[in-house]
């Protein structure tokens, strides 16, 4: 897939210099930068061990102790 992008002169000059120093062409540098940016934007996923966790059989449900909780306090930072 092909795209055209437009960079200001200073950014284009810096890209050309950085690509030359890395021994790569500008397209390769841009491609890698976009791939890295997209990889960082992926929503984090819980590991399968967490997703498949069904609880501890000997542990009482949290809701079982709800009657022992005090009343909610006003949030001092609100």
Secondary structure, 3 states (H helix, E strand, C coil): CCCCCCCCHHHHHHHHHHHHHHCCCHHHHHHHHHHHHHHHHCCCCCCHHHHCCCCCCCCCCHHHHHHHCCCCCCCCCC
